[in-house]
Amino acid sequence: MSALDAAPDTGVGHGCRLDVDLGAVAANVRLFADRTTSSVMAVVKADGFGHGAAEVARTALAHGATSLGVTSIGEALELRAAGLRAPVLSWLNPLDADYRAASAADVELAVPSREHLDAIVRATQQSARGPVRVHLHLDTGMARDGAEPAAWPGLCRLARRAERAGLLRVVGVMGHLGCADDPADASNALGRRRFALGLETARAAGLRPAQRHLAATAATLTERRNHHTMVRIGAGLVGIDPSGTVALRPALTLTAPVVSVRRVRAGAGVGYGHTWTAPRATSLGLLPLGYADGLPRAASGLGEVMLRGRRHRVVGRISMDQVVVDLGDETVRPGETATVFGPGSSGEPTAADWAGWAGTLEHEIVTGLGSRLRRHFVPDARASHLRSLA
């Protein structure tokens, strides 16, 4: 064993720690599975929303999910390399993506245009695995990914022609709602109508897709009419509810050691630009993380961390690698641990708090966590118990 192998697993040199509670992921998946009669796709794009794609995927599949979703083919291939054999769909790829590798790995592909359909057929028609399975992707009102409604009938006809030629199999039709976090928004009803019309058009072309999916997390929670045969749960897996309608369990806890503590006099300036000066004599604690680790600089002077059971304000600008915390007269020593965010069950700040301080989304906070934060996976206690009984 080398010295590196023997070193404690405390992160990449700066002692910060990111714990991923797989029990929380399991509980969230069970909640969604209980709220729908549709199958559940676990969306683990962006490294499982910053939580670790393979580990979140395994947990989700063990607790009610039946398939996986990602954006790129690269993400799908990483899941295959990790040993995951469940169906996996990739839905956002350029025309020159490696569709041959996707087909060889039995990855399903979304088709948002005639050009994508042609590229996939050219790359996969000699696949030893047989026809590649595809999901035709319809733009239901976001003007982003997916075929425009005017192009949809032609795409369906071409897909059916390729299907009859044995070049592919259309196993799904998919769409997305842009305002599902507000169920009263009129664009949701319009999106549902466009999706229903798109399904009728696909059937008229002779297609018989087994999977029909429109709803992501918010759309699943707010309206059963969105569910169809499958729902796609991504943010909800890790405890983020964009609709604000249910109590999910956040899965991340970020902690950092106190590097140093110093006493300063009133008027002392802190950090770049001295955007904060001490209004009184106070103690300042230094934490070894910053915007390179995903703490938003926009939260400077607003963010808080927890030490010794109390919240303390971040003062001065958040730097690339450093954060200064106003400790007041609290007796804190170097080496003590600050909770930057967690599930909030003990009064600590949450990722939602940090998002609010930065004027952004929880999604951005958790997916923006830097590579210096090594993830530590806390096992799902229920699954461990069941394995011990087997």
C-alpha positions as CSV (number, residue, x, y, z in Angstrom):
1,M,0.0,0.0,0.0
2,S,1.4,3.4,-1.0
3,A,1.4,6.4,1.3
4,L,-1.3,7.9,-0.9
5,D,-3.5,4.8,-0.4
6,A,-3.0,5.0,3.3
7,A,-3.9,8.7,3.6
8,P,-7.2,9.5,5.2
9,D,-10.0,10.2,2.8
10,T,-10.6,13.9,3.7
11,G,-11.1,15.4,0.4
12,V,-8.5,16.7,-2.0
13,G,-6.2,18.4,0.4
14,H,-8.5,20.9,2.0
15,G,-10.5,18.8,4.5
16,C,-14.0,19.7,3.3
17,R,-16.4,16.9,3.1
18,L,-19.6,16.2,1.1
19,D,-21.8,13.5,2.5
20,V,-24.5,11.9,0.2
21,D,-27.3,10.3,2.1
22,L,-28.5,7.4,0.0
23,G,-31.2,6.7,2.5
24,A,-32.7,10.1,1.5
25,V,-32.5,9.2,-2.2
26,A,-34.3,5.9,-1.4
27,A,-37.1,7.6,0.5
28,N,-37.6,10.2,-2.2
29,V,-37.9,7.5,-4.9
30,R,-40.4,5.5,-2.9
31,L,-42.5,8.7,-2.5
32,F,-42.7,9.2,-6.2
33,A,-43.3,5.5,-6.9
34,D,-46.2,5.7,-4.4
35,R,-47.7,8.8,-6.1
36,T,-48.0,7.4,-9.6
37,T,-49.2,4.2,-11.4
38,S,-46.6,5.0,-14.1
39,S,-43.1,3.7,-14.2
40,V,-40.4,5.9,-12.8
41,M,-37.3,6.9,-14.8
42,A,-34.5,8.1,-12.5
43,V,-32.8,11.0,-14.2
44,V,-29.1,11.1,-13.1
45,K,-27.7,13.7,-15.5
46,A,-25.0,16.1,-14.4
47,D,-23.4,13.3,-12.2
48,G,-26.7,12.6,-10.5
49,F,-27.3,16.4,-9.9
50,G,-23.9,16.5,-8.2
51,H,-24.6,13.6,-5.9
52,G,-22.8,10.8,-7.9
53,A,-24.6,9.3,-10.8
54,A,-23.9,5.6,-10.4
55,E,-24.6,5.5,-6.7
56,V,-27.9,7.5,-7.0
57,A,-28.9,5.3,-10.0
58,R,-28.3,2.1,-8.0
59,T,-30.3,3.4,-5.1
60,A,-33.1,4.6,-7.3
61,L,-33.4,1.3,-9.1
62,A,-33.5,-0.6,-5.8
63,H,-36.4,1.5,-4.5
64,G,-38.9,1.7,-7.4
65,A,-37.3,3.2,-10.5
66,T,-37.2,0.9,-13.5
67,S,-35.0,2.9,-16.0
68,L,-32.4,5.7,-16.1
69,G,-32.2,9.0,-18.0
70,V,-29.2,11.2,-18.8
71,T,-28.5,14.0,-21.4
72,S,-25.4,12.9,-23.2
73,I,-24.2,9.6,-24.6
74,G,-21.1,10.0,-22.5
75,E,-23.1,10.0,-19.3
76,A,-24.9,6.9,-20.5
77,L,-21.7,5.1,-21.2
78,E,-20.4,6.0,-17.8
79,L,-23.4,4.3,-16.2
80,R,-22.7,1.2,-18.3
81,A,-19.1,1.2,-17.3
82,A,-20.2,1.3,-13.7
83,G,-22.1,-2.0,-14.3
84,L,-25.6,-0.6,-14.5
85,R,-27.7,-2.7,-17.0
86,A,-31.1,-1.1,-16.6
87,P,-32.6,0.7,-19.6
88,V,-31.0,4.1,-20.1
89,L,-32.1,7.0,-22.3
90,S,-29.9,9.8,-23.6
91,W,-31.8,12.7,-25.0
92,L,-29.5,15.6,-25.9
93,N,-26.7,14.9,-28.4
94,P,-25.2,16.7,-31.4
95,L,-25.4,15.3,-34.9
96,D,-21.9,13.9,-34.7
97,A,-22.3,12.1,-31.4
98,D,-21.0,8.6,-31.0
99,Y,-24.3,6.8,-31.8
100,R,-22.4,3.6,-32.7
101,A,-21.0,3.4,-29.2
102,A,-24.5,4.1,-27.8
103,S,-26.0,1.3,-29.8
104,A,-23.2,-1.1,-28.8
105,A,-23.9,-0.3,-25.2
106,D,-27.7,-0.7,-25.6
107,V,-28.4,2.9,-24.9
108,E,-31.8,4.3,-26.0
109,L,-31.7,7.6,-27.9
110,A,-34.0,10.6,-28.2
111,V,-34.7,11.8,-31.7
112,P,-35.6,15.6,-31.9
113,S,-35.2,16.1,-35.7
114,R,-35.0,14.5,-39.1
115,E,-31.3,15.2,-39.1
116,H,-30.8,13.3,-35.9
117,L,-32.8,10.4,-37.2
118,D,-30.6,10.2,-40.3
119,A,-27.4,10.4,-38.2
120,I,-28.6,7.7,-35.9
121,V,-29.6,5.4,-38.7
122,R,-26.3,5.9,-40.6
123,A,-24.3,5.1,-37.5
124,T,-26.2,2.1,-36.1
125,Q,-27.6,0.2,-39.1
126,Q,-24.8,-2.3,-38.8
127,S,-25.2,-2.8,-35.1
128,A,-24.8,-6.3,-33.9
129,R,-27.4,-5.6,-31.2
130,G,-30.1,-5.1,-33.8
131,P,-32.2,-2.0,-34.3
132,V,-31.5,0.9,-31.9
133,R,-34.4,1.9,-29.7
134,V,-35.4,5.5,-29.9
135,H,-37.8,8.0,-28.3
136,L,-39.2,10.6,-30.7
137,H,-38.9,14.0,-28.9
138,L,-41.7,16.6,-29.4
139,D,-41.4,20.3,-28.5
140,T,-44.5,20.9,-26.5
141,G,-44.0,24.6,-25.9
142,M,-40.5,25.4,-24.6
143,A,-38.8,26.2,-27.9
144,R,-35.7,24.3,-26.8
145,D,-35.1,20.6,-27.6
146,G,-37.5,18.5,-29.5
147,A,-39.1,18.6,-33.0
148,E,-41.2,21.6,-33.8
149,P,-44.9,20.7,-34.2
150,A,-44.8,21.6,-37.9
151,A,-42.0,19.1,-38.4
152,W,-43.5,16.4,-36.2
153,P,-45.7,14.5,-38.8
154,G,-42.8,14.2,-41.2
155,L,-40.5,12.9,-38.5
156,C,-43.1,10.3,-37.5
157,R,-43.4,9.1,-41.1
158,L,-39.7,8.9,-41.5
159,A,-39.3,7.0,-38.2
160,R,-42.0,4.6,-39.2
161,R,-40.3,4.0,-42.6
162,A,-37.0,3.3,-40.8
163,E,-38.8,1.0,-38.3
164,R,-40.3,-1.0,-41.2
165,A,-36.8,-1.3,-42.7
166,G,-35.5,-2.8,-39.5
167,L,-33.2,0.1,-38.8
168,L,-34.7,1.2,-35.5
169,R,-37.6,0.7,-33.1
170,V,-39.6,3.6,-31.8
171,V,-40.2,2.6,-28.2
172,G,-41.1,6.1,-26.8
173,V,-42.5,9.6,-27.4
174,M,-41.4,12.3,-25.0
175,G,-42.0,16.0,-24.3
176,H,-41.4,18.5,-21.5
177,L,-43.4,21.2,-19.7
178,G,-41.8,24.5,-18.9
179,C,-44.1,25.8,-16.2
180,A,-45.1,22.7,-14.3
181,D,-44.0,24.3,-11.0
182,D,-47.1,26.5,-11.4
183,P,-50.0,24.1,-12.3
184,A,-52.3,27.0,-13.0
185,D,-50.1,28.3,-15.8
186,A,-52.0,28.1,-19.1
187,S,-48.9,26.8,-20.9
188,N,-49.2,23.5,-19.1
189,A,-52.7,22.7,-20.6
190,L,-51.3,23.8,-24.0
191,G,-48.4,21.5,-23.6
192,R,-50.6,18.6,-22.7
193,R,-52.8,19.2,-25.8
194,R,-49.7,19.4,-28.0
195,F,-48.4,16.1,-26.6
196,A,-51.8,14.4,-27.0
197,L,-51.9,15.6,-30.6
198,G,-48.3,14.4,-31.1
199,L,-49.3,10.9,-29.9
200,E,-52.2,10.8,-32.2
201,T,-50.0,11.8,-35.1
202,A,-47.4,9.1,-34.2
203,R,-50.2,6.5,-34.1
204,A,-51.6,7.6,-37.4
205,A,-48.1,7.1,-38.9
206,G,-48.2,3.5,-37.7
207,L,-46.0,3.9,-34.6
208,R,-46.9,2.2,-31.4
209,P,-44.5,3.6,-28.7
210,A,-44.8,1.7,-25.4
211,Q,-43.4,4.6,-23.4
212,R,-45.0,8.0,-23.4
213,H,-43.5,10.5,-21.0
214,L,-44.1,14.3,-20.5
215,A,-43.6,14.8,-16.8
216,A,-40.4,15.6,-14.9
217,T,-40.4,16.2,-11.1
218,A,-42.7,19.2,-10.8
219,A,-45.1,18.0,-13.4
220,T,-45.3,14.6,-11.6
221,L,-46.1,16.2,-8.3
222,T,-48.7,18.8,-9.5
223,E,-50.9,17.0,-12.0
224,R,-51.7,13.3,-12.6
225,R,-52.8,14.1,-16.2
226,N,-49.1,14.7,-16.9
227,H,-48.0,11.1,-16.0
228,H,-48.8,9.0,-19.1
229,T,-46.9,5.7,-18.9
230,M,-43.7,7.0,-17.4
231,V,-42.4,9.9,-15.3
232,R,-38.9,11.3,-15.3
233,I,-37.6,12.2,-11.8
234,G,-34.3,14.0,-11.5
235,A,-34.2,16.8,-9.0
236,G,-36.8,15.0,-6.8
237,L,-34.4,12.1,-6.4
238,V,-32.0,14.2,-4.4
239,G,-34.7,16.1,-2.4
240,I,-35.4,19.2,-4.6
241,D,-39.1,19.9,-5.2
242,P,-39.5,22.8,-7.7
243,S,-43.2,22.8,-7.1
244,G,-42.9,23.3,-3.3
245,T,-45.8,20.9,-2.7
246,V,-44.1,18.0,-0.8
247,A,-41.5,17.4,1.8
248,L,-38.6,15.6,0.2
249,R,-35.4,14.7,1.9
250,P,-32.3,16.6,0.8
251,A,-29.4,14.2,0.4
252,L,-26.3,16.4,0.7
253,T,-24.4,17.7,3.7
254,L,-21.3,19.9,3.1
255,T,-18.9,20.5,6.0
256,A,-15.6,22.3,6.3
257,P,-13.0,22.6,9.0
258,V,-12.1,25.9,10.6
259,V,-8.6,26.6,9.5
260,S,-7.9,29.5,11.8
261,V,-9.5,32.0,14.2
262,R,-8.4,35.5,14.7
263,R,-9.6,38.4,16.9
264,V,-10.0,41.8,15.1
265,R,-10.8,45.3,16.2
266,A,-13.8,47.4,15.1
267,G,-13.1,48.8,11.6
268,A,-11.0,45.8,10.4
269,G,-11.7,45.2,6.7
270,V,-12.2,41.6,5.5
271,G,-11.4,40.1,2.1
272,Y,-11.1,41.6,-1.4
273,G,-12.4,45.1,-1.6
274,H,-13.1,45.3,2.1
275,T,-16.8,45.0,1.3
276,W,-17.3,44.3,5.0
277,T,-15.7,46.0,8.0
278,A,-16.1,44.8,11.5
279,P,-18.6,47.1,13.3
280,R,-17.2,45.9,16.7
281,A,-14.4,43.8,18.0
282,T,-15.1,40.2,16.9
283,S,-13.6,36.8,16.1
284,L,-13.3,35.7,12.5
285,G,-13.2,32.0,11.4
286,L,-11.6,31.0,8.1
287,L,-13.0,28.1,6.1
288,P,-11.0,26.5,3.2
289,L,-13.6,26.6,0.4
290,G,-15.1,29.1,-2.0
291,Y,-16.5,29.6,-5.4
292,A,-14.2,27.0,-6.9
293,D,-16.0,24.5,-4.7
294,G,-19.4,25.8,-5.8
295,L,-20.2,28.4,-3.1
296,P,-21.9,31.2,-5.1
297,R,-20.0,34.5,-4.9
298,A,-23.4,36.2,-5.2
299,A,-24.1,35.0,-1.6
300,S,-21.2,37.0,-0.2
301,G,-22.3,38.8,3.0
302,L,-25.6,36.8,3.1
303,G,-24.7,33.2,3.4
304,E,-24.5,31.4,6.8
305,V,-22.8,28.3,8.2
306,M,-23.5,26.5,11.4
307,L,-20.9,26.1,14.2
308,R,-21.5,24.8,17.7
309,G,-25.2,24.7,17.0
310,R,-25.5,28.3,15.9
311,R,-25.6,30.0,12.6
312,H,-22.9,32.5,11.7
313,R,-22.8,34.9,8.8
314,V,-20.3,34.8,6.0
315,V,-18.6,38.3,5.8
316,G,-16.6,39.9,3.1
317,R,-16.5,38.5,-0.4
318,I,-16.5,34.7,-1.0
319,S,-13.1,34.0,-2.6
320,M,-12.1,31.2,-4.9
321,D,-10.8,29.1,-2.0
322,Q,-11.7,30.9,1.2
323,V,-14.7,32.0,3.3
324,V,-14.6,34.2,6.4
325,V,-17.3,33.8,9.1
326,D,-18.1,36.3,11.8
327,L,-18.0,34.3,15.1
328,G,-18.7,37.2,17.4
329,D,-17.7,36.2,20.9
330,E,-18.2,32.5,20.2
331,T,-15.2,30.4,21.4
332,V,-14.4,28.4,18.3
333,R,-11.1,26.6,17.8
334,P,-9.2,25.7,14.6
335,G,-10.1,22.1,13.6
336,E,-13.8,22.4,14.6
337,T,-16.2,21.6,11.8
338,A,-18.7,24.0,10.2
339,T,-21.8,22.8,8.4
340,V,-22.1,24.8,5.3
341,F,-25.4,23.2,4.3
342,G,-27.4,20.1,5.1
343,P,-30.9,18.8,5.2
344,G,-31.9,21.5,7.7
345,S,-33.2,19.0,10.3
346,S,-30.8,20.4,13.0
347,G,-31.3,24.1,12.1
348,E,-28.3,24.2,9.7
349,P,-28.5,26.1,6.4
350,T,-29.8,24.1,3.4
351,A,-28.9,24.2,-0.3
352,A,-32.2,26.0,-0.7
353,D,-31.0,28.7,1.7
354,W,-27.8,29.2,-0.3
355,A,-29.9,29.3,-3.5
356,G,-32.0,32.1,-1.9
357,W,-29.0,34.1,-0.8
358,A,-27.5,33.8,-4.3
359,G,-30.8,34.5,-6.1
360,T,-30.7,31.1,-8.0
361,L,-32.0,27.6,-7.9
362,E,-31.1,24.7,-5.6
363,H,-30.3,22.8,-8.8
364,E,-27.5,25.3,-9.5
365,I,-26.1,24.9,-6.0
366,V,-25.9,21.1,-6.0
367,T,-24.7,20.7,-9.6
368,G,-22.1,23.4,-9.3
369,L,-20.2,21.7,-6.5
370,G,-16.5,21.5,-7.4
371,S,-14.2,18.5,-8.0
372,R,-12.2,19.2,-4.8
373,L,-15.2,18.1,-2.8
374,R,-14.9,14.3,-2.6
375,R,-18.2,12.6,-2.1
376,H,-18.7,10.2,0.8
377,F,-21.7,7.9,0.4
378,V,-23.8,7.2,3.5
379,P,-25.5,3.8,2.9
380,D,-29.2,3.4,2.8
381,A,-29.8,1.9,6.2
382,R,-33.0,0.1,5.1
383,A,-31.3,-1.6,2.2
384,S,-28.3,-2.6,4.4
385,H,-30.8,-4.0,6.9
386,L,-32.6,-6.0,4.2
387,R,-29.2,-7.4,2.9
388,S,-28.3,-8.5,6.4
389,L,-31.5,-10.5,6.7
390,A,-31.0,-12.2,3.4
